[in-house]
Amino acid sequence: MTTHDEAARRAYWAEQMEAGYDVVERTLAVEVRECGEPLASIPDEAAEAGVEMRFSTTKIAGTLDRLFVIRRGLVPGLLAAAREMNERGWILAIEDGYRTLEMQAELGRKPEVFDAILAKCVWECGGVLPPVELVFRRAAVLVANLPKVGTHMSASAIDVSVFRRDDGTEVWRGDPYLTMSERTPMRSPFVEPEALEQRLAIAAILEAHGFVHFPYEFWHFNQGDALGNLLGGVRRAARYGPVHWDRSANRVTACDDPLRPLNPLHVFEREINAARERAARRLHDGHVPG
């Protein structure tokens, strides 16, 4: 990579992250009238409808169980999109669905996630440790820190990959799910043309059935929430807001304070220090004779 190319990548990354943060702030002004609609199991609904889908077998950041549920009203559109992909010779794979507020907060602190975001911020700053406020802003885009913005907490979002039915290979989008780089935005100019074409083809199918894509993550789609209404130009109040889920009764209750950060600034300060300590240990261990 030339110095000029790296500078262009760094500038694009910073530009996209700032644009993403602007979307986060504008989402806060969107009205939400929580409808109380219960959740539905995507695997169960797909099996009953005879639609071939896949579901991630990994845990979130290595330890958290995934919850493949979504608002009941979004199931028909999701199954229709998955069926259309089947007809095309594809299989829609759900990487993630609903997350509780506790799961989302923990995800933002996971070393695997936090260290990756911090590393990109250091890269953005030319190798210099960034101010905590910058890390806070970038994380707000990459791992939602406000319940109202984090559509997984509204049970109105899915993260997806797509595979071919004939040989099981992934429909390649340039990078695997959950990569955080200047290639992560949907229309990144640093992604190969064929991969961009695949991204847009997948997005077109999901969007034809009511979902919208989050421009800064090529795998994320949502509908009916504050972010979805903003991105989709819907002027009415959003139906879905962040909720707590009573799994046994399949009952949801609205989050009391959807604008309160899950991880406040002082937590970011603590996590930056912890990340630096982990990096120092790795460096030390790498120089210890075997």
N, C-alpha and C positions, 0 to 999 in steps of 0.2 A: 504494500500500500504506500503510495507516494504521500509526501507531506501535504500536498494540495488536496488529494483525495481524502485524507483523514480530516483535514480542516473542513471540507465540505460535509463530511459525515457528521462531524461534531456540531456544525452549524445547523444542519437539518434536525438532528436530535433535539437540540435546545429549542429550536423553533416549534417543533411538533409538541414537545412537552409543555411549552408555554401556551400553545393553542389548546391543548388538552385541559390545562388548568383553567383556562377561560371558560371552557365548556362546563367544567365542574362548578364554577362560580355561578354561571347562568342557570344551571340546573336547580340551584338552591331557591330560585325565585318561582319555579313552576309549582302550581297548586296541585296538591294531592288530596284525594278523597278516598281513603282506604275503603274498599268494598267488602272486605272480610271474606272474599272467596277462598275456599279451602284448596289444598294442594292435591296433586295426583301423581302417582308413580309413573314415570316415563317408561321404564321397562315393562310394567304390567300393561299399560295402555298399548304399547307397541306390540306386545305378544298377542293381546286380544284382537288387535286390528290386522294382524298378519303382516306387519311391516318389519323389515329386517333393519335392525340398528345394532350398534355396539356401545359398550359402556366401559369407561376406564376401569382398570383393575388395580390401579395404584392409589396410594393415599396422598392427600394434599400435603405438599412439603414433607412427605415421608411418614407422617404420623396421623393426620386427620382423615377420618372416614368421609367419603363423598356421599352426598345426598342427592340422588337422581330424581328429584321431585320438582314440579313446576305448578303454577296456578292452573286450576282445572280449565279455565277458559282459553288457555293458550295451547292445550293439547291438540285440538283439531288441526290448527295451522301447522304445528310442529310435525304431526304425523303426515300431513299432506306434503310437506317439504321433504320428509324422509322417504315417502313413497315415490315422489318424483325423482329423487336421487337413485332409488332402486331401479326405476325404469331406465335411467341413464347408465346403469351399470355400476353405481356407487352405493356405499353404505355410510350413512351418517353416524358418526361416533360422538357420543356425549362425553366430554371430558369432565364437566362439572355442572352442577345445578344450584340448588338452594344452599346458602351458607347462613348459619346463625350469626348473630352479631359477635358472639364469643369466638366462633371459628374465624371470622374475618379479622378480628383484632389480633388473634394469635398468628394468623397467616402473615400479617404485616410485620410481625416481630420475628418470624422464623429466620434463623441464620441463612438458610439456603436462599430465601427471598430478599431479606434485608441487605445481605452482603452483596448480592447482585446489583441491587439498586444503588447502593453506596459506591460500588466500583464504577458504575456508569457515570455517576456524578463526579467522581474523582477524574475520570477520563474527560468528561465535559470541561472540567476546570483545568485541564492541562497537567494533571498529575498532582494537583494541590488539593488538600482536604477541603471540601466545600463547607460553607456555613450550614448550620442545621436547618435554617429556613429553606434552603434550596433542596435539601434531601426531603424535607416535609412536602414541598410543592410537587416534586417528581413522584413521590410515593402516592400522593393524592390522585394521580392519574393512573399509575400502574397497579396499585392495590388500594382500592377505594378506602378512604379513612373516615368518610362521613356516611352514616347509614342511608341517608336520602339519595346519595349518589350511587352507592354500591348496589346495583340492581340484583346481584345474587342474593342479597339480604331481603329483597322484595319477592323472591321466588318467581322472578319474571325474566331471568336471564339464563343462557346456556353458553358454555364454552365448547367449541366443536373442532373435530378433525373429520376427515373423510377418507374412506378406503375403497379400493376397487373390489367388486364382487368376484371377479374371475380369478384373481391371483392373490388377493389380500394385501397388496401393496398400497402404501399411502398415496393419495392424490397430493402431490408435493406442492407446498405453498412457499417454498424457499427456506423455511426454517421449521423446526418442530414446535409443537404447542408449548407456550409459556416462555419462549425466547424473549429476552428484554434487550433490545438494541435499536439502532437506527433503521433496521429492517422490519421492525415490529409494526409500524403503522400500515394500514391496509394498502395504501398506494405508494409505499416507499419507492423512490427512484433507484434505490440500491438493490432491489430485488430483480432477479432475472425475469425477462418478459413472459416466459411460459409459466413461471410461478405466479406472477401477477395475474395472468389470465385465469389460472385456476382459482385464485382467491376471489376474483370478481365473479366467476361463474357460480361458486358456492354461495356467495353473498346474494347474487341475483335470485337464486332459488328460495332462500330463506326470506328475502325481502318481498318476494311475490306472495308470500303467505303471512305478511304482517310484521315480521321482525325487522329491526334496524341493526346496522352494524356500528360498533363503536370505532371511530376512525383511527384510533391509536393502538388498537389490538386486533390483528386480523382474524382472531378466533372467537371474538365475543359478539353475541347477538342478544337483543332484549326487546321487550314490547310491553306497552301499557303502563309504564312507570314514568317518573318525572324525566329521566334522561331520554327514554324512548320518545316521549311526546316532544321534547325539545328538538331532538335530532330529526324526527319525522315531521316536524312542522304542525303537530296536532295542538290546537288551541284550547281544547277542553281540559278539565282537570284530569290528572292521571288517576287510574283506578287502583294501582298497586303501589304501596309504600313499604318501607322496611317493617318486617313483622317478626314476632316471636311465634314459634310453632309448637303447639301441643300435639305431639305425634300420636298419642293414644286416642285422642278425640278428633284428630285432624281439624283442629281449630286454630285460627290465627288471631293475634291481637297486635294492634299497631304499636310500634316502637314509641316510647314516651318522649324521647328527645332525639329526633332524626338528624339534628344539626350538630350534635355533640361529637367531637372527634373520638374515634375509638382508641387511638393512641395519640395523646397530647404531645406538645412540643418537648416537654421535659422527658418523655419516654424516648423520643427520637435522640435526644442528647445522650441518654443512657445507652441506647442501642448502638449509636455510633462508637462510643467508647468500647463497648463489648466487641464490636466488629473489628476495631483496631487491635484489640488484644488477641482476637482469634488470628488475625493476619500476622501479627508478630510471632505467635506460637508456630504458625505454619512455616514462617521464614526460618525460625530457629531450628525447628525439627528438620527442615530441608538441608541444613548445614551441619547437622550432627552426624559424625561418621557412623556408618553402619557396622 
